[in-house]
Amino acid sequence: MKKLLSIILFFLAASSFAQHTEYSLTFIRDKNGQLIILDDERDWKHVGSAAIFDLYIDKYMLSQIKDNYMLHGVTVYKPGEEQKFDGLPFSVKKIYTYGHLICKERILYVINQWYTTDKGVVVYSQNYNYGEFVSDMNDPNTTRNNVYKLLCGDRI
C-alpha cells in the first residue's frame, strides 16, 4: 500500500511539474474594460540589472535544455525610473516581451510586447511580423547576453 501511495504521489508531482513547464501571461479586463496583465513574481527569475531596470525571464524555461525557446521576459523599471513614451498618457513600469530565441543564431525574434503601468494596465501593445524586430543576444555586458548565457550557455 505504501508503495502504491508513493507511486501515485510521484506521478502527481511529475504531472504538476509538467503543467508548469510552459508559461503564459494572464490577461484580464477590469470593470472599465482596461486590459491588465496579472503576474506572480514567483514565476520570474531575475537575470540581470542595468542602471534603470531589472530583467526577468520565465523561470520554467530554466528547467529545459533546448536549442531554441519561446521566451517570456519582463523589463521592470526601477522606482523613479518609469519611462514616458511619445503618445502614451501614462508612465511605463514594465515591458513584457514574448519572442523566439534561437541559440545557434544568438538572436531573439521579438513577436509581442506589452507596456504596462505600475498597476499592470496595458497602455500599449505591439505585435511584430517574424524577423521585423530582432534583438542581438550576443552583445557582451548586457542583460540580453545574461539571458543568452543562462539559457544557451556553452552548448553552441
N, C-alpha and C positions, 0 to 999 in steps of 0.2 A: 504494500500500500504506500509506504514512504517513497519507494522507487517510482511508482506511478505519479504520485504527487510531485516529485522532483522533476519528472519529465514534463508534466503539464506546466509547471511554473517556468521551466526553461523555455518552452515554446511560447508561452505568454510573453515573457520578457523579450524573446527574439522577435516576435511579431510586433511588439510595441516599439522596439528599436527600428525595425524595418519601416514602420509607418512614419518615422521621423527622419528618414534619410533624404527626403525631398522637402525643401522649404518653399513656401509661397506666402506672399504678403496677404494680409487680411484687410479687405476694403469694406467699409460700411457707409451708409448715408445717414446723417443725423436728421433731426426733425425739420431742419431748414433745407434739406436736400444737399448739404455740403458733403463732398466725398472726403472720407477720413481713413487714414491708414492706422490700423491698430498693430502695434508690435510689442513684443515682450523682450526686454533686454537680455533675458536668459537664452534667447535664440541666436544671439550675436557673439562673435569672437572679435575682440579688439586686435587689429593687425598693424596699426601704425598711427602716428601723430604728425601733424605739421603745426606751424605756428598758430593757425586759426581753426583747425579742425582735427577730429579723430576719425579714423576709418575702421569700419567693422565689416565682417562678412558673415554669412550664414554659417553657423558652427557645424551644421550637419555635413557640410562639404568636406570637413576635415576627416571624416570617417571613411572617405573614399579615396582611392588612388586611381586616377584616370588620366587620360591624355587630353581631355577637354572637359569643361564644366559649364553648366548653365549657372552663372554666378549671380547671387543676390548680394549686394553690398549697400552700405549706408554711410554717407558722409554726414557727420554731426558737427555743426559749428559750435565752437566753444562759447561759453557765456560772454556776452558783449561783442561777439564776432559774427552774429547773424548777418546774412548778406541781403542786400537790396539788389534786385534785378530790374532792368528797364521794363516798365509796363506792369509790374506786379505791385499790388497795393499793400502787400504785407512783407515783412522780413522773412527770409527763409532760414529755418533752423536745421532742416535735414534734407538731403537729396538721396533718394533711394534709386539704385541703379540695378537693372537686370540686363545681363548680356551673356555672350558666348565666349568663354576663354579657351583659346587653343594653345596649349602649352608649347607645341613644336614651333608655332609661329610667333610666340611671345606677344600675342595680340588679344585684346578684348574687343569684341564686336558688340558695341552697346546697342541694345534693342529698345529699351524703355527707360525713362527717368521720370520720377515724380518728386516735385519740390513741395515741401510742407512747412507749415508754421510750427511753433513750439507745441501746439495742441494736436498736431498730426493732420490738420486740414490741408488737403491738396490744393495749392494755389496755382500750380502749373504742372502740366504733364507733357511729355514729348515722346513720340514713337519714331523710330528710325528704320529706314529700309536697311536690310542686312548689308554691311560694308559702308554705309553712309557716315557713321561715326565710329572711328577706330581709335583705340587707346593703346599706346605703346607701353607694354608692361615691363620692358627691359631697361627703362631709364633708371640707372643706379641712384640710390639715396632718395627714393620717392616711396610714398606709401603704396603706390601701384606695384612697385617692384617687390615690396614686402609681401603682397598678396601672391604675386607670381612665385616667389621663392618658397612660400609656405605651401602652396598647392602643387606646384610643378617641380620644385626642388632641383636636384641634380640629375633627374631622370632623363632629361632631354639633352 
